[in-house]
Amino acid sequence: MLGDILSHDTIIMHLMSKDKKAAIEELVDTLDKSHKISEREPVLQAILDREAVMSTGVGDGVAIPHGKSDSANELVAALGVTESPLDFESIDDKPVRLIWLLVGPPGKTGPHLKALSRISRLMHDSRFRETIIAAETPEKILNYIRDEEIKYFE
């Protein structure tokens, strides 16, 4: 499932942003450039509005900013690996290196929640997080994610 909503062109190996808002913008931009969403601004606003309610820094160096927008026809994801640890106001007060961004259409809560749950489950494994951070290409990251999903969920 994550391997289906994420693609090599929505994975940023070296997220250049130095703060939370810029990182979210960089990930929304990659969804826009790869034509996974129809409009950038509503998606960005939906994610920033959700982030204003409570930080999506879930701990263990991972953040999962997410939102719903009519600009997404289906659930889509982007993944960024930061160049250096980034403050995301996480629940454990630790900086993040892995930022998953999820956007789905307003009427489809089930797949959105399932994806959030899968990301949380996979990212709980420190070995797996380090594998993703150390990967050399987006294709390798995608393959690692798909392999891990088969192990955990099938």
C-alpha positions in Angstrom: 0.0 0.0 0.0 2.7 2.6 0.9 4.7 1.3 -2.0 1.7 2.1 -4.2 1.0 5.7 -2.9 4.7 6.6 -2.9 6.8 6.8 -6.1 10.5 7.4 -6.8 9.7 10.9 -8.1 8.0 11.8 -4.7 11.0 10.8 -2.6 13.5 13.5 -1.8 16.8 12.0 -0.8 18.3 15.3 0.5 15.6 17.5 1.8 17.3 21.0 1.9 14.8 22.8 4.2 16.0 24.1 7.5 12.6 24.4 9.2 9.3 22.6 9.5 7.2 24.8 7.2 9.9 24.9 4.5 10.2 21.1 4.6 6.4 20.7 4.2 6.5 23.1 1.3 9.3 21.2 -0.3 7.4 17.9 -0.1 4.1 19.5 -1.4 6.1 20.9 -4.3 7.4 17.5 -5.2 3.8 16.2 -5.3 2.9 19.1 -7.5 5.8 18.7 -9.9 5.1 15.0 -10.2 1.4 15.8 -11.0 0.1 13.8 -8.0 -2.1 16.8 -7.0 -4.0 19.3 -9.1 -3.3 22.4 -7.1 -0.4 23.2 -4.7 -1.9 26.0 -2.5 -5.0 24.1 -1.1 -2.8 21.1 -0.3 -0.2 23.2 1.4 -2.9 25.1 3.4 -4.6 21.8 4.5 -1.4 20.4 5.8 -0.3 23.6 7.6 -3.8 23.9 9.1 -3.5 20.3 10.4 0.0 21.0 11.7 -1.3 24.1 13.6 -3.7 21.9 15.6 -0.9 19.6 16.8 2.6 18.7 15.5 2.8 15.6 13.5 6.3 14.9 14.8 5.5 11.4 16.1 8.9 10.7 17.7 11.9 8.5 16.9 13.1 11.1 14.3 9.9 10.8 12.2 7.2 13.3 11.2 4.0 12.5 9.3 2.4 15.8 8.2 -0.9 15.0 6.5 -4.2 16.6 5.3 -7.2 16.3 3.1 -7.8 18.3 0.0 -10.0 18.2 -3.2 -6.7 18.7 -5.0 -5.9 15.0 -4.4 -8.0 12.6 -6.4 -6.6 9.7 -4.4 -4.3 9.2 -1.5 -0.7 10.2 -2.4 2.5 10.4 -0.4 5.9 12.1 -0.5 8.9 11.2 1.7 11.9 13.4 2.5 15.1 12.5 4.2 16.6 15.6 5.8 20.3 16.6 5.3 20.6 17.2 9.0 18.2 16.7 11.9 15.3 19.2 11.8 13.2 20.6 14.7 9.6 19.5 14.1 8.2 20.2 17.6 8.0 16.4 18.0 6.2 14.7 20.9 9.6 13.4 22.2 11.3 16.8 21.6 13.8 15.1 19.3 14.6 16.4 15.8 13.4 14.5 12.7 15.3 13.0 9.7 12.3 11.3 8.0 9.3 13.3 6.9 6.3 11.4 5.3 3.7 13.7 3.8 0.2 12.3 3.1 -2.6 13.9 1.2 -6.0 12.4 0.4 -9.4 13.4 -0.8 -11.8 14.6 1.9 -14.3 11.7 1.5 -11.7 8.8 1.9 -10.8 8.5 5.6 -10.1 4.7 5.6 -7.1 4.6 3.3 -5.7 7.7 5.0 -5.8 6.2 8.5 -4.5 2.8 7.2 -1.5 4.6 5.6 -0.8 6.6 8.8 -0.9 3.3 10.8 1.4 1.5 8.3 3.9 4.4 8.4 3.9 4.4 12.2 4.4 0.7 12.4 7.3 0.6 9.9 9.0 3.6 11.3 8.9 2.2 14.8 11.8 -0.1 13.8 15.1 1.8 14.3 17.0 -0.6 11.9 14.5 0.2 9.1 14.7 4.0 9.7 18.5 3.8 9.4 18.2 1.7 6.2 16.0 4.4 4.7 18.3 7.2 5.8 21.4 5.4 4.4 19.8 4.4 1.0 21.5 5.7 -2.1 18.5 6.2 -4.4 14.8 6.7 -4.3 14.3 3.4 -6.0 16.2 1.6 -3.2 14.0 3.4 -0.6 10.9 2.3 -2.5 12.1 -1.3 -2.7 13.0 -1.3 1.1 9.5 0.0 1.9 7.8 -2.6 -0.3 9.9 -5.5 1.1 9.2 -4.4 4.7 5.4 -4.1 4.0 5.4 -7.7 2.7 7.1 -8.8 5.9 4.8 -7.0 8.2 1.4 -6.9 6.5 1.1 -9.9 4.1 
